[in-house]
Structures are given as structure tokens and as C-alpha cells.
Amino acid sequence: MYSELMSTPERLIEATRELLWERGYVGTSPKAILQQAGVGQGSMYHHFAGKQDLALAAIRRTAQELRATADATLGIEGSAYEKIASYLRRERDVLRGCPVGRLTMDPDVIADDALRAPVDETIDWLRGRLAGIVQQGVRDGEFPGALVPEEIASTIVATVQGGYVLARASGSTAAFDAGVRGLLALLAPRD
């Protein structure tokens, strides 16, 4: 499944990332990780202290990837509205859900301070990045001065995460797409 050129630790991290997204922490057994990574039995414990250590590396990698993707879509040239639209409309595997957002619903991740930390940090980072863009839009007169950037940023994150939930529940991307269209209609600059 993974390239022969990929190191064993990389294969283990990538396998764990996939399994956490698919099955959650409890459903991701060391045996499943080794099988998915295509490595021998002792490999995990040779490179990582155990399942939690490997899961933490995988969660950190997933968080870094989400930040990089969000930063790329939010960092485009254009107005605040165009940046937010770029983020909301970017290509996503909607029916699979958000790999970071899904971790918030995993009781074993949330109960573990170390595993939860990169999830919290990423969501906080995203809200902060979005709030800065909304603030830019308020400053530029694009958005009404009464908007509270932090609240709008939370609304954007909630729309995306809630859209994933609705899409997964219905087996269709329609609810996600409708949420994005609705939020963009609310944020659209008025002439």
C-alpha cells in the first residue's frame, strides 16, 4: 500500500492516520496498524513507545496537513470574502469527514490530554486565522462593523464540521453544500 521508499516510521504514521480517520482510536489496534503499514511485528515498538506515542505522531501529522491545506486556501490573493469562499469551497472528501474534526468525537482522544492537544491547537489556530480574515473584511468595509470576527470564525468552523456530520448522516454531500452556500450568502458583501 505504501511506497517501498517510505521509511518504516513513515509507513506506521501514515497507516495510523488512515485508521484513526476510519476507525477511531479504540478501533485502531496495533495489529491493524502493522497490517496496514505492511511492516513486521516489532516495528511499532522499535520506533515508537507504543500505540499512544504513534497515535500522537499521526494526529500531529494530520493537524499539520490540515493547517497547510487551510493556509493555502485562505492565503489566496483577494478580498476577505474570496478567501473565506476559497476555504469553504475547496475540494474535500465530504462523506469521509474531517480527519481532525472526527477526532473530537472520539472519547479516548478527548480524554487523553496529549492526544487532544494537537486537535485543540489546530481548531484554535483555524478559528484565529479565520477571525483575522474577517477582521480584515471589517477593516476594509467589506463586512459590517458590528460583526465579531471570533464569532464569525466559529460559525465558519461550525458550518464545515456540521456539514460533514449532516453529509455523513445522509450519505450525500447536499447538506454540506447547502450549508456552504447559505453561509456565503449571509457573508456576501452588500452594495
Residue, then its C-alpha position, 0 to 999 in steps of 0.5 A: m500500500y505504501s511506497e517501498l521508499m517510505s521509511t518504516p516510521e513513515r509507513l506506521i504514521e501514515a497507516t495510523r492516520e488512515l485508521l484513526w480517520e476510519r476507525g477511531y482510536v479504540g478501533t485502531s489496534p496495533k495489529a491493524i496498524l502493522q497490517q496496514a503499514g505492511v511492516g513486521q511485528g516489532s516495528m511499532y515498538h522499535h520506533f515508537a513507545g507504543k500505540q499512544d506515542l504513534a497515535l500522537a505522531a499521526i494526529r500531529r501529522t494530520a493537524q499539520e496537513l490540515r493547517a497547510t491545506a487551510d493556509a493555502t486556501l485562505g492565503i489566496e490573493g483577494s478580498a476577505y470574502e474570496k478567501i473565506a469562499s476559497y476555504l469553504r469551497r475547496e475540494r474535500d472528501v465530504l462523506r469521509g469527514c474531517p480527519v481532525g474534526r472526527l477526532t473530537m468525537d472520539p472519547d479516548v482522544i478527548a480524554d487523553d490530554a496529549l492526544r487532544a492537544p494537537v486537535d485543540e491547537t489546530i481548531d484554535w489556530l483555524r478559528g484565529r486565522l479565520a477571525g483575522i480574515v474577517q477582521q480584515g473584511v471589517r477593516d476594509g468595509e467589506f463586512p459590517g462593523a458590528l460583526v465579531p470576527e471570533e464569532i464569525a470564525s466559529t460559525i465558519v468552523a461550525t458550518v464545515q464540521g456540521g456539514y460533514v456530520l449532516a453529509r455523513a448522516s445522509g450519505s450525500t454531500a447536499a447538506f454540506d453544500a447547502g450549508v456552504r452556500g447559505l453561509l456565503a450568502l449571509l457573508a456576501p458583501r452588500d452594495 
